Amino acid sequence: MNVRRGFLLGLIALLLAVSFAMVQPFLQYLLLALLLAFVLHPLHERLEPKVGGQLSAAILIVGSLIAFVIPFVVVGATVAGDAMALAQQLQSGGVSGFGLGQVEALIQQYTGFQIDLASRVSAYAEQAAGIVAGSAPGVFGTISHAFVGLGLGLFVLYYLLKDGSKLMGWLRETLPLPSTVQDELYASLNEITWAVLLGHVLVAIVQGAIAGIGLFVVGIPNATLWTFIMIVLSLIPIIGSFLVWGPAAIYLVATGQTVFGVGLLLYGTIIVNATDNFLRPIVVDRHAKINPSIIIIGVIGGVYLIGFMGLFVGPVIVGALKVVLEIFDEHYEAL
């Protein structure tokens, strides 16, 4: 490698590092824009010939705001309100309303151990409330950052839809890979992304929402918060929403609401589990099949590395690594 080529590669690496540092504070919003552009691209291809690229992109952005962003903000605000209310109730000594006394009695009756759950939960609640109170001065900065990030994400989404074909053409010309290899790579990435979004994200949302209906019916406090938690847990294979509705059923039985507790247990076992056992294979079979280990590693690792968007992007990244390795092995001699 000559000096000129080395200098150019070093300059490219430097500019990539600086560019990533510039977008890193808004990475969550840019990833959201990228996922929405991927989902909306088939609709854009159908709508563009009729109304033009600019109007089509604008219509789809307005539609995505109504269908995705606004409901997400509303649900997020409701979940945050439920979490704050739960912390305040526990901190103010409202633990008796959650049936902890009955649970303590049952534990002592069947195990012989006396556990002061109320004091422990109250202590955790005080710590949580202290963290929330301590972060209050930064709320305005967080909201401002969210508005800037959301505006940037919508701006990027518009141009991803409007000029997405040009971007793909530029990638095809720039990447030093044969056309046949690029065709296989993009097709495999397309399959694995749809498999994650439909076969796992969509099914997790449906499963968590169905389980949440059961919590609302039996009168579990802060059901919206627990529904959101179940949706997140449903993204992880094997674990699922049982970690919420199972203990909720036990809680109802322990507090003397045996009919509701048994009803919730049957509802979760039959209806909620049926959603995972039947809906997931039907959806996934239409796209690439992903090993559950990829989903678990992608979800947990993605959350630690990227944040909330890692729930959706993490499995795609791990799946993409698998695809790239397979293509490299298959076309090694031709590269």
Buried (B, 14 or more C-beta within 10 A) or exposed (E): EEEEEEEEEEEEEEEEEEEEEEEEEBBBBBBBBBBBBBBBBEBBEEBBEEEEBEEBBBBBBEEBBEEBBEEEEEBEEBBBEBBBBBBBBBBEEBBEEBBBBBBBEBBEEEEEEEEEBBEEBBEEBEEBBEEBEEEEEEEEEEEEBEEEBBEBBBEBBBBBBBBBBEEEEEEEEEEEBEEEBBEBBBEBBBBBBBBBBBBBBBBBEBBBBBBBBBBEEBEBBBBBBBBBBBBBBBBBBEEBBBBBBBEBBBBBBBBEBEEBBEBBBEBBBEBBBEBBEEBBEEBBEEBBEBEEEBBBBBBBBBBEEBEBBBBBBBBBBBBBEBBEEEBEEEBEEEE
